[in-house]
Amino acid sequence: MPELWSSWSIFLQGRLPPEGDFIRVLTVWFGRSGSRDLDLTLSGCPGELNSRDPSESDSELEEDTFDIAALKPLLHMVSPRLKSLAIDFSRGEIIDEINGWGLSFPVLQRISSSIDVVYDMHETDFELLRNSPNLIVISLYNVSLGGAFLDAPIPWENITTLAAEASVYTSEFVDALAELPAVRLLKAVVNPDDPSIIDSPLVHSGIEELEIIYNRLHDSRTFFDAFTFPSLCKLALSMFCPCEFDVEAMARFLERSSPPLRHLKFEAFSVAALRVFTDTDSCRGLTDLHIRLPPLHIACEFLSSWAAETRFCPSLVNLTFAVAGVTQSFRHPEVTMRIFVDEAAATINTRRRLLRDEEAAPLPLQSFKVTCSIPDELAFSFSDEQLSGLRQLRKEGLGIEMGTASKRVF
């Protein structure tokens, strides 16, 4: 079965076999993949970070150190068939070494490179990608988007996905995206204390999906004031820790972009953060909404507004809340699954009546989910009476689920 041998992760850390034996084994294994395209991950830092017995002498350590250059013949053999290449938890010298090997990647579609956080952010020209005409996905961690990166011999016009995390400034994203007209998906963690000064927003008409991770120290105003994305359909905002994105900057971004936003996933810690999306004309077409860990007053605000206001999220097809627990929470004030057991059915029925009374289109909602982030034995002990309204909605065809990502309890 050649497919079993077409995907490999090689860990270049710890005590490795002698180079000759190591390469011979890898050559045999890759040979078993037949003519299939290959996925290869090189992970770790040989030599410097290898785990060693403190009792070993320096000469023993030197003999046991793996030379990354020993992989050169193997990579020359497999690079024409590599569809995906990841160089992870590495250090800059390894990428620089591979840059000089003159490799060819005629079918490569995805490249991932991450520099271990114990090292400074690395700047590279990615010379190894000179012959990669089919590359479409670039994923970077602790690798600069500035300087040499923009001089890389990459088919920029083909890149559809760019992911860059750790120590990247907004100005670097601006410069990079100006050279990447075909990007559809952007994933970004912007550097804390971003010093970028952007004179006018960059208009990028191709980006349809945006995933942003906020850091407590990050000035989120800088990022969203730097761009206009008129084709944005899907937006996901995540937080490393409880912090609020800049509501005014987000409002300006939405007004300027006027995007056809359909999918939204975010954490709302204030009514203003919730309303910046629900009260914006460009968000009237939201069909999928996922709100993570909302405080109690935000959950109540959403439910009461949705029940009473026709123009509040009028197009929702799928609605999901992620909460911290079933009947108690570590957040204050708490929001738990209980409020949705108690209020969801009444809210949905009230909205149905509201739409019917105003002779509006029928409620488009097809799915209502509440997920819990505590995976162990859930104490889901609600009575039949409490669950009767939800059960009735389920009988009427509405998809209702409550539980964890791996276990549905209702």
C-alpha positions, 0 to 999 in steps of 0.5 A: 500500500504505497499510500501508507508511505507517502507522508512522513515526519522526521524528528531531527532531535534527540539521539539519532542513528548514524547518518549513513544508517539513517539515510538508508532507512529513509531512502527505503521507506520513501521508495515504498511510496511508489510514484505518489506525491509526498508530504514531508515534515522535518521537525526539530534542531539537530545538533544544538538541541539534541538531548544528551547524557551529561556523562558523555565526553565532548568527543562522544557528543561530536560523533553523535551530532547529526549533520543536516547536510546529510539529508541533501541527497534524500531531499534531491531524490524526493523534492520532485514529488513533494506536495507539502513540505514543513520545516518546523520547530527549527532554527534559521541556520537550517533553512539557510542551509537548505536554501543552498541545495538547489532543490526543485519542487515542481508539484509543491503546493504547501510550504510551512516554516516555523522557527522555535520561539527560543530564537529571534525572528528569522529573515530569509529569502526562501531561495529553496522555493525558486523552482516551485511553480505550483506553490499556493500556501505559505505558512510561517511562524517567527519568520519575517514577512519583511526584507528578504522575504519579498525578494524570494523567488516565489510565484507570488501571483499564485499564492492563495493562503498566507499564514504568519504568526509571532512577531509580525508587524502590520506594515509587513502584512501591508507590504506582503499583501500588496505583492499577493493579489490572489490571496483568499485566506489570511491568518495573522497574529500581529506583533505586540506593541506594533509600531506600524504607521499606515498612511492609507488602508491597502485595498485587497479585493481578493481576501475572502477569509480572515483569521486574527489572533489578538494578543493582550499587548497588541494595538488592534486598531493598527491592523484593522485601520490598515486594510480594506477587504471588500470581498471578506465573507468569513471572519474569525477573531480569537484572543490569547487572553481576555482582551477587547478588540478596538470596536471603533477601528472595527466599525471603520473597517466594516464601513470602509470595506462593506464586505459580504460577511457571512461567517463570523466567529468571535469573543464578545466581552462588551455590548459594543463589541457585539453591536459593532457586527449586529448593527452594521448593514454589511453584516445583515447577511450573516448566516453563520455566527459563533460566539465564544465564552460570552459573559452573561450580560452579552448572552442575555443581550443577544437573546433578548435583541434577537427576539425583539428586533427584526433587523438583528441578525436576520439571516442566521442559519447556524448559531453556536455559543461556546461556553465554559461549563454546564452549570458553573463557570470560571468566568465572572459573571458566568454564562453557562449552558443553563441559560440556553436550556432555560431561554433558547426555546422561548427566544426562538419561538418569540422570534418566529412570532415576531417575523410572522406578525411583521409579515417577514420571511420565515425564520431561516435558522436550521441549527442551534448549538451550545458547546462546552469547553470542559470535556470531562463527565458533564453534569447535564441534569436538566429536567424533562420540563426544562428540555421540553421546549428544545425537544419540541423544536427538534421535532419540528426539524430544527437541529439542536445540539448541546455538549462538547466537541466530542460528546453530545449530551442533548 
